[in-house]
Every structure is written in structure tokens, then in C-alpha cells.
Amino acid sequence: MSTAPRFTPADTDELPKDMMELGQLLAGLPPQYRMALEPVWDRVVESTRRRRRILTLVQEALSQLRLDMKYLVFDLEATRRERDAYRQNSGDDGQAE
């Protein structure tokens, strides 16, 4: 059973405000400093986006796991009720298993 993700791709690619502010400050630096810092900035941005994507995947997996667990508990309870009803109808009181 698959559900649509709760988080849109735009949400996962958006950077935190402090990083956006830092990026704007880096863009305002003189070219020699900016060129030295841009590769590091790009790695930090990519790392942040990757972490956000991973977090989204983990949240979706946990949500699916919770739903699966609810179905399993429901199925277990239904199976127990069916077993108990069968035992009661067959006259078996559970002494011989």
C-alpha cells in the first residue's frame, strides 16, 4: 500500500534561512574570496539537501511502518477472535492442542 509523500520536492530543496543568508553574504564577497569559498558552499548546500531528502524518506518509511503495524495488530486480533469462535463452536475448550 503506497501513499503520496507528505513533503513536496520544493520543501526538500529549500534551504534554511540562515544558509540562504550566508549564501547572499558569500555572493557579496570580492571575487577572490568568493571563488575560494564557493566549492565549500556548494558541498554544504548539497549535503544539506541530501540530509533533508534522507530525513523525508525516513519519515515516510516510519509512517508506512506505523500503518503496517496497525494492520498487523488488527489481523492478529481478528485471527484470535476467529480461533476463539472456532473453539467455542466446535466444543473444544482448548485442552488438546
Sequence and secondary structure as in RCSB ss.txt:
>XXXX:A:sequence
MSTAPRFTPADTDELPKDMMELGQLLAGLPPQYRMALEPVWDRVVESTRRRRRILTLVQEALSQLRLDMKYLVFD
LEATRRERDAYRQNSGDDGQAE
>XXXX:A:secstr
     SS HHHHH   HHHHHHHHHHHTS HHHHHHHHHHHHHHHHHHHHHHHHHHHHHHHHHHHHHHHHHHHHH
HHHHHHHHHHHHHHHT  SS  
